[in-house]
Amino acid sequence: MKNVKLKIPATVANLVCGFDILGMAVNEPYDEMEIRLLETPEIIIKHKDSFGLPEEPAKNVAGMVLLKIQEHYHLKNGFEVIIHKHIKPGSGLGSSAASAAGAAMGANIVLGNIMSKDEMVHFAMFGEELASGVRHADNIAPCIYGGITLVKSTNPIDIIPLNAPDLFVAAVHPQVEVKTSDSRQILKKNITLKSAVEQWGNIAGLVAGIQKNDFALIGRSLNDVIIEPVRSILIPRFDEIKSKSLQLGALGGGISGSGPSIFMLTEKKETAEKVAGLMKSMYNEINIDNFVYVSKINPAGIEIIEETELD
């Protein structure tokens, strides 16, 4: 029997204009997960955090992923999973994706590396479906692949790893609740051709800027004319934080995933720290508790902390 301990990074989905197709792994915050292969078929989920998430496998994001893996491979083995979450659920920093991706990769390791990365993404999406009602991979892909990823397709799965520019990320998680399911429901069902063309140009420019390490092009392309104008109304002081961050020298940024977290990309750590300070002070002014993070883009994704063979 095998046992593996993992460090699973937070992720920033959409990267402003790339709704459901672009995502980025960051170093902070991160979850910790330990998975052990059992000789018996039960799946045991244990949480060592205070978020009160369900531990029944069919109602737990990691548990759902493991049930699907168990079913697909006709396993007689089960899994014991111990999860210590530091990425708060509902933060917009890929909390559910961390649980789902960690479960998929952990299961793959203890089963003897039987899956490709795309297959791990496939199973992890069942966890995202449980969490948000949609089988999306924009958080899962960078979690498993590392760096920045483009989800060209989820059926069939077609993940394109992109360059990971040497940039810093400043992020704030204000303690207000924005459910992914709710933030999807408020989106417009139809958009104008003019908006679509502008958005395509931004996405193409952002991918090109990432691949070329063209920071100016990245900055010009971090613009969303479809999703952000609708979702930003759910996030206090969003417009003010974004505009003042740009004045401090940030390249650009926006809503992390479905929110309420906000992220900004910068060329220098000093700028990222100034932006993070601005974010914190602006939420402190209106008495909203918050957490701020200054991080690099995480090029590796999930990290194996320890892997052991058990007697």
C-alpha positions, 0 to 999 in steps of 0.5 A: 500500500502507498501513501502520498502527501501533496501540496496543492496550489491555489489558482486564478481562473479566467485571467480576466478575458479568458472565461473558462479557458485560461488559468494560472497556478500561484504559490500562495495560498495552498492546500495540503492533502494526504492520500492512502490506498486501502485494501478495502473498498471504502473511501474515507474523507477527513478534514483537518480544517474548520470550514465544515465541508461534508465528509461523505464521499458523494458530497465531498469534492475529493470524494466524488473524484475518487468514486469516479476513479474507483468506478472507472477502473473497477477498483477493489481498493479504496482510499483514505484522504486527509485534507487540510485546506488553506484555500477558503471555499468560495474565495475564487482562488480554486478551492474546489479545484485544489481538492479535485485535482489533488484527489486525482493526482494523489489517486494516480500516484498511489495506484502506480501512475496509471493516468496521463495528466489529461485523464487526471483533469477528466476525473477532477472535473467531476469534483468541479461539477459537484461544487459548481454544477459545471464541469470546467477545467480552467482551475484544474488544468493549471493545478495539475500542469502548473504555470498557465494553461489554455483549455482548448476543449473539455470534450475531448480534453485538450489542454495547452500548457503556456509559458509562465512569465516571470511575473508577480501576483498580488491578490486579495480575498475579501471576506464576502461570499460569492458562490460560483453557481450564483455568479454564473447565473447572473451572466448574460446569455447573449452578447453582441458580435462587437463585444465578442470580437473585442474579447477574442482580440483580448484573449489572442493578445493575452496568449501571444503576450504570455508566449512572447514574454511581452509584458506590455501586450499582456497589460493591454490584453487584460481587459474583459468586456463581457464577464467582468462588468457583470460580476464586478458589481458583486465585489465591493470597491472592485473598480476603485481597487483595479484603477488604483492598482494600475496607477501603482504600476500593475500590468493589469488584472481583475476578478479571480475566477468567479470572485470575490478575490481580485488579482493583479499582475506586476513585473516587480515584487515591490509593486506587488507588495504596494498593490497588496497593501492598497488592497488591504487598506481599502477593505480595512477602511470599510471593515471587511476582513481580508487576506492578501497574498504576494506570490510568483506564478507557480510553474510546477503545480501540485508538489509531492511532499512525501511518498512512502510504501506502507507495510 
